Amino acid sequence: MDQEKLQLYITRFFLILLLAAVVGNFLAENWLNLFTSVLAIILIYLPAYLTDKNYLHIPNGLQFIIIVFIFASMYLGEQQEFYYRFWWWDSMLHLIYGMGMGFIGFIMVYVLNKNENIDVVLSPIFVAVFAFSFAVTIGVFWEIFEFWMDTIFGLNMQKSGLVDTMFDLMEDCIGAFITSTIGYFYIKNKRPSRFQRYLSEVLEKNRKFFKK
């Protein structure tokens, strides 16, 4: 079985569990978990939809990482209470999140740095710092969102409050640091790696967004 077929089967398995959760939460009148289940299904389909419609190309490997992250956070984390069962669950997801946002930030500034119409050449360290800062900033906005959701709707997204928020931000920083460091050495050395493969595919298949 090749990698793409395996990813497809795993994705379908996730969707079956989420559809079962939709039915179960509807019958139990658990509207918050019902909303979470429906939202997770939409978000899982979104990367493939954007790629199929040629709005935005996302490599299959990255699509699968996004799908696993959504399932792990919204279904396992929230509905199956993995956040409470396993102390490291939230930390793991924030590390992955920080790495993902760092990759997005790196792509943004890397494209600008390669744009011939912009008469500025940024050093590798600046690109890495921008990618790191971008990821951490998004993480800060997410923590603000959690605070207001807890305050307005009486949820418990922050778990232990300030302690949870601070650890989440530190884990975001670690994940962002990992990606920005990999990006720094990619610019310096251009050595073949999975990072380079994903970056090249994103840039090649989304040329319409980037001016050469």
N, C-alpha and C positions, 0 to 999 in steps of 0.2 A: 504494500500500500504506500503510495507516494505521499509527500507532505501535504499537498493541497487537498487530497481526498480525506486525509486524517483530520485536517482542520475543518473541512466541511461537515464531517460526521460529528465532531465535537460541538461545533456551532449548532447543529440541528438538535443535539442532545440538550444543550443549554436552552434552546427555544422551547422544547417540549416541557422541560421543568418550569419554565416561566409561564407557559400557557396553562399548565396545571395549577400554578400559583394564582393566576388570574381567576380561574374558576373557583378555587378554594377560598380565596379572599373575598370574592363576590358573595359566595354562599354564607361566609362567616361575617359579612358586612364589615370587613376590615378595610376601610376605604383608603387609608394611608398606604398599606401594603399593596392594595390593588393598583393605586396610582403608580407606586414604585415599579411594580411588575410590568405594567403597560409601558411606562417610560423606558425601562430596560430593554424591552422588545424593540421599541422604536430606535433607540440608540444603537442596538446591535445591528439593525438593518441599515442604518444611516451610512456607514463607510462604503458598503457595497453599492448602495443606491447612488451615491455621489460618483463612484467610479464608473458604474454602468451607464450613467447619463452623461459621462464625460464632463461633469462639473469640476471634479477634482480627483486626480489619480492618487490612490493610497496603495502602496505595495501590499501584497497578500500577507506577508509576514507581519507588517505593522497593523493591518486590519485585524489579524488574529490576536495580537497583543491587546488591542483596544477592546475587542470582544471579551477576552478573558478578564480584563480589568473591570469592565462594566458588570459582568456576571459575578465576579468575586466581591465587588463592593456593594452592589445594589440588591443582589439576591442572597448570596452567602453571608455577606457582612450584616445587612440590615434585617432581612427576613428570617434567616437561619441563625442569627445572633452570633456569628463568628467573631464579631468585635468583642463580645463578652466571653466567649468560650476560649479564645486564643489571644493572649495578651499581645502577641506579635503581629496579628492580622492587620490592624490599622497601620502599624509602622511599615510593614511590607508594602502595602498599597501606596502609602505616601512616598516611599522611595521610588517605586515604579512611576508614580505620577510626576515626581520631580525630574526624573530622567526623561520622561516623554515631553514635558513642557520645555525642558532644556534643549531637546532636539528640535522642537518647533522654533524656539528662539534662535537657535544656531542657523537654521535654514533661512530665517528672515534676514538676519544680518549678513549671512554668507552671500545671499543673492545680491543684496545692495553692494557688497564689497566687490562683486564680480561684474557689476553693471558698468559698462563703458561710458554711459551718459552721466555718471556721477564721478566727479573728479576728486575722489577721496579714496585712499587706500588704507584700510584699517589693518592694524597689526593682529597677529594671531591671538595675543593676550587680550586685546580689546574685544574681539569677536567672542572669545570664551567668557569674558566678564559680562558682556551683554546677554549671552545665552543664560548664564547663571542668574542674572538680575531679572530677566524676563520670567523665568520659571518661579522664582521666589515671589515676585510681585503678584503673579496669578494665584499663588498659594495664599498670600495675604488676603486677596479679595475673596477667596473661598472661605477662609476662616471668618471673615466679616459676614458673609452670607449665612454660615452656620449660626453665628451669634444671633442674627435677626430672625432666623427661622425658629430658633429656640425661644426667643423673646416674644415673638408675635403669636406663634402657633403652639407654644408649649411643648415642642419636641425636645429630643435629647441628643442632638447631633454632636454637641461638644463633649458628650460623655462626662468627664471629670472637670469640665470648665477650663479655667486658665491653664492648668497642668496639661490637659489634652491639647489645647491650642498651641502651647509652646513646643511640646514634643512634635506635633504635626509640622510646625514650621521648621524645626531643626531637621526632621527627616526629609522635608522638601529640599532643604539646603544641601543635604548629603547627596540626594538623587541628582539634583541640578549640578552639583560639583562634579559628579562622576561623568555626566554627559559632556559638560563644558570642557573637562580635562581631555576626554577622548577627542572632542572636536578640535581642541588646541593642537594636539599631536597629529591629527589628521592634516591640518593646514600646514604644519611644519614639515611633516615627513611624507604625506600622501601614500602611506602604506596600505595595501589591500586589507579590508576588514569588512565585517557585516555592516558597520556604521557607514563605510564608504559606499557599499552596495545600495543600502536604503537611500542614502543621500543622492546618489547618482540617478536612481530610478525616479525619485520624487522630482528632481530638477528636470530630467529628460521628458517625463510624461506630463509635466505641467508647464510647458514652455509658454503657453498663452498668458500666464500670469507674470512672466519674467521678461523684461526687455533686455535684449542682448546688446 
